[in-house]
Amino acid sequence: MMHRRELILEALGQALGLEDLQESIVALRKHFRVDHLVYHWVNSAGDQYGCGTYPSDWVQRYLDQDYLRVDPVIVGCYQRFHPVDWKRLDWSSKPARSFQADAIAHGIGNQGFSVPIRGPNGQFALFTASHHCGDMEWERFTESNRRDLILIAHEFNQKALELEPGRKPEKSRNLSPREIDALTLIAMGYSRAQVAEALTISEHTLRVYIESARSKLGALNTTHAVARALSRGLIIV
Amino acid sequence: MIRYVYANDLNDFPRLKRTMFQDRADQFKARLGWEVDIDDKGEELDEYDGLNPLYVIWEKPDGTHGGSMRLLPTTGPCMVNDHFLNLTDGVRISSPLIWECTRFCLSRTAEPRTAAALMLAGGEVMSGFGVEHYVGVFDARMVRIYRMIGSSPEVLGAMGTGRDQISVGLWSFTEQARLSVAEKAGIPPETSRRWFNLAFGDLVTTDQPAQRIA
């Protein structure tokens, strides 16, 4: 049986328009039980798109005040690729502090975790979870959810790129013969040790091939990846 | 000390930057004979240095480069997927949980512990950012060095022979490997953590945000 997170990702995978992304992010926020989840992208032409659960008056205020220029999350993540806890960012300047006070007053929360994503041709996106709580509680949340937040962030971006008008499908998401072999054997119920032996690779290498296939399939774990590959007819058991 | 610097911040460390690219020229062109481009300043840079990679650099007390490596996400353009698919069984290794580590370089005058210090820093990046593996391209000389510091990669494939051999390998850090490289580097874990926080920010408390802002 599939877990809630995977079901939401299934729905995201079938999104036909940007409004479906909004539906997915609302469902994910509820599932993660945080105050907000937001996905925001900018491409090289300067076009912006966002979806998420921030209140509309905050979104409007952000645009009106041109907060993009002072927001330490944007400043700290732009052109980079490591995920950040907001506490690590530089909030020391006066504009940054008043921006933070304003954000908290609008219910954005005092805690945040943002995943920057570098897409093709200068495209840049951020996927953020924010919440109002103490440091300990936030640390527990990020520790247990960091991996999934990173994976979901990239899935959102993948989907948003696919929905961009005039975009050609990416060849890099195709599975290689070795990845198909690995998933097929796992789907047949072989243990990792047996699969590695059959493919004459180490288990360590197998783990990386499976991780690579999982990422291309937009799945959260191996079982989910196998289910996706089967349902798309990429592997036959 | 270890510095973690994105390419677009390298100008804040002009001496470190210049000596790093010069040491790379010395290692990859002069000593290994790789077909790399050297500019008129005697520095070695390639197209991937233009993608704003994250450099992990051992800075010597005089501010010059002792050793370094270059990190890039495998979800974008990277050497392994662009040039070495023949060494990975045709598998395009692409995941937000796997980063690429290339241009592992040691200065001629590097202290022996430099390689271990860099591996220790690689472990900080992994635990700090949720990276589960590195995939990397390395030369034959490094095989022995990695083994010496207790951080041998799993070789996926190799081409060439002898000192001309180039390999693609995988690293994944266990806690034990981490302790081992920390010991070999002679760097206490808390010092290593402090250098990481210096680059990426401390986890400053926000428990009383209202008071802090006021």
Chai-1 contact restraints between the chains, C-beta under 6 A:
chainA,res_idxA,chainB,res_idxB,connection_type,confidence,min_distance_angstrom,max_distance_angstrom,comment,restraint_id
A,Q79,B,N52,contact,1.0,0.0,6.0,A-B,restraint_1
A,R80,B,Y6,contact,1.0,0.0,6.0,A-B,restraint_2
A,F81,B,P73,contact,1.0,0.0,6.0,A-B,restraint_3
A,H82,B,F129,contact,1.0,0.0,6.0,A-B,restraint_4
A,P83,B,F129,contact,1.0,0.0,6.0,A-B,restraint_5
A,K87,B,L203,contact,1.0,0.0,6.0,A-B,restraint_6
A,K87,B,V204,contact,1.0,0.0,6.0,A-B,restraint_7
A,K87,B,T206,contact,1.0,0.0,6.0,A-B,restraint_8
A,R88,B,F200,contact,1.0,0.0,6.0,A-B,restraint_9
A,R88,B,G201,contact,1.0,0.0,6.0,A-B,restraint_10
A,L89,B,G201,contact,1.0,0.0,6.0,A-B,restraint_11
A,R97,B,I213,contact,1.0,0.0,6.0,A-B,restraint_12
A,A101,B,I213,contact,1.0,0.0,6.0,A-B,restraint_13
A,I104,B,P209,contact,1.0,0.0,6.0,A-B,restraint_14
A,N110,B,T206,contact,1.0,0.0,6.0,A-B,restraint_15
A,N110,B,P209,contact,1.0,0.0,6.0,A-B,restraint_16
A,R118,B,G76,contact,1.0,0.0,6.0,A-B,restraint_17
A,G134,B,D207,contact,1.0,0.0,6.0,A-B,restraint_18
A,D135,B,T205,contact,1.0,0.0,6.0,A-B,restraint_19
A,D135,B,D207,contact,1.0,0.0,6.0,A-B,restraint_20
A,R146,B,G130,contact,1.0,0.0,6.0,A-B,restraint_21
A,R147,B,G130,contact,1.0,0.0,6.0,A-B,restraint_22
A,I150,B,P96,contact,1.0,0.0,6.0,A-B,restraint_23
A,I150,B,G130,contact,1.0,0.0,6.0,A-B,restraint_24
A,H154,B,P96,contact,1.0,0.0,6.0,A-B,restraint_25
A,S172,B,R92,contact,1.0,0.0,6.0,A-B,restraint_26
A,S176,B,G90,contact,1.0,0.0,6.0,A-B,restraint_27
A,S176,B,V91,contact,1.0,0.0,6.0,A-B,restraint_28
A,R178,B,D89,contact,1.0,0.0,6.0,A-B,restraint_29
A,R178,B,V91,contact,1.0,0.0,6.0,A-B,restraint_30
A,E179,B,V91,contact,1.0,0.0,6.0,A-B,restraint_31
A,S202,B,E154,contact,1.0,0.0,6.0,A-B,restraint_32
A,H204,B,E154,contact,1.0,0.0,6.0,A-B,restraint_33
A,V208,B,H133,contact,1.0,0.0,6.0,A-B,restraint_34
A,V208,B,L170,contact,1.0,0.0,6.0,A-B,restraint_35
A,Y209,B,V91,contact,1.0,0.0,6.0,A-B,restraint_36
A,E211,B,S95,contact,1.0,0.0,6.0,A-B,restraint_37
A,S212,B,V91,contact,1.0,0.0,6.0,A-B,restraint_38
A,S212,B,I93,contact,1.0,0.0,6.0,A-B,restraint_39
A,S212,B,S94,contact,1.0,0.0,6.0,A-B,restraint_40
A,S212,B,S95,contact,1.0,0.0,6.0,A-B,restraint_41
A,S215,B,S94,contact,1.0,0.0,6.0,A-B,restraint_42
A,S215,B,S95,contact,1.0,0.0,6.0,A-B,restraint_43
